[in-house]
Amino acid sequence: MTEAKRDQNSIPVILGVLNTDGETTTPPTADPTTHALGSINGITGSDLSGDIASRDENGITTMIVVSEVDGITPVELYINSSGNLLIKST
């Protein structure tokens, strides 16, 4: 399990969960020059996690959003092993 890194003000970075197991907390990455979030488009997968935000070893929660299907059900965001947020743009 990954611990959220912190800035100089002790604010933790955002976390998602690894798309291969749905539970390992993983930080997304961004290009340090452009500050663009690393992402990969069109990747699909299985729902491997519950409807509760995972926590790292220090209790920091992962990013959680609502389902596009019903606008209510909590969904954890998946990140691959390269630090790319999985997205669907279409």
C-alpha positions as CSV (number, residue, x, y, z in Angstrom):
1,M,0.0,0.0,0.0
2,T,1.3,3.4,-1.0
3,E,1.3,6.3,1.4
4,A,0.3,9.7,0.0
5,K,3.2,12.0,-0.5
6,R,2.9,15.4,1.1
7,D,3.8,19.0,0.0
8,Q,5.8,21.4,2.2
9,N,2.5,22.3,4.0
10,S,1.8,18.7,4.8
11,I,-1.1,18.5,2.3
12,P,-1.4,15.0,0.8
13,V,-1.4,14.3,-2.9
14,I,-4.5,12.7,-4.4
15,L,-4.7,8.9,-4.6
16,G,-6.6,6.5,-6.7
17,V,-6.4,2.7,-6.6
18,L,-4.5,0.4,-8.9
19,N,-6.6,-0.9,-11.7
20,T,-5.3,-4.5,-11.4
21,D,-6.5,-5.1,-7.9
22,G,-8.9,-2.3,-7.0
23,E,-7.3,-1.8,-3.5
24,T,-3.6,-0.7,-3.7
25,T,-3.6,3.1,-3.2
26,T,-1.7,4.7,-6.0
27,P,-0.9,8.4,-6.8
28,P,-1.6,9.7,-10.4
29,T,1.4,11.4,-12.1
30,A,1.7,14.7,-13.9
31,D,4.2,16.2,-16.3
32,P,6.4,18.5,-14.2
33,T,6.8,21.0,-17.0
34,T,3.2,21.2,-18.3
35,H,1.5,20.1,-15.1
36,A,-0.8,17.9,-17.3
37,L,-2.2,14.8,-15.6
38,G,-1.0,11.5,-17.0
39,S,-4.0,9.6,-18.4
40,I,-4.8,6.7,-20.7
41,N,-8.0,6.9,-22.8
42,G,-10.4,4.1,-23.6
43,I,-9.2,1.5,-21.2
44,T,-11.9,-0.7,-19.7
45,G,-11.7,-3.1,-16.8
46,S,-13.6,-4.9,-14.1
47,D,-15.0,-3.3,-10.9
48,L,-12.6,-4.7,-8.4
49,S,-13.4,-2.3,-5.5
50,G,-16.3,-1.6,-3.3
51,D,-18.3,1.6,-3.0
52,I,-16.1,2.9,-0.1
53,A,-13.0,5.0,-0.6
54,S,-9.8,3.1,0.2
55,R,-7.3,4.5,2.6
56,D,-3.5,4.5,2.6
57,E,-1.5,3.5,5.7
58,N,-2.0,7.0,7.2
59,G,-5.7,7.1,6.6
60,I,-5.7,9.4,3.5
61,T,-8.6,8.5,1.3
62,T,-8.6,7.8,-2.4
63,M,-10.4,10.0,-5.0
64,I,-14.0,9.0,-5.3
65,V,-16.6,10.1,-7.8
66,V,-20.2,9.3,-8.6
67,S,-21.3,6.7,-11.2
68,E,-22.1,8.0,-14.6
69,V,-24.9,5.5,-14.7
70,D,-27.0,6.7,-11.7
71,G,-25.2,9.8,-10.5
72,I,-25.3,8.4,-6.9
73,T,-23.2,5.3,-6.5
74,P,-19.6,6.1,-5.3
75,V,-16.9,4.9,-7.7
76,E,-13.1,4.9,-7.0
77,L,-10.9,6.1,-9.7
78,Y,-8.4,3.6,-11.2
79,I,-4.8,4.4,-12.0
80,N,-2.5,2.0,-13.9
81,S,1.0,1.0,-12.7
82,S,2.6,3.8,-14.8
83,G,0.6,6.4,-12.8
84,N,-1.9,7.2,-15.5
85,L,-5.5,7.9,-14.6
86,L,-7.9,5.7,-16.6
87,I,-10.4,7.8,-18.5
88,K,-13.1,7.4,-21.1
89,S,-13.6,10.4,-23.3
90,T,-16.3,9.1,-25.6
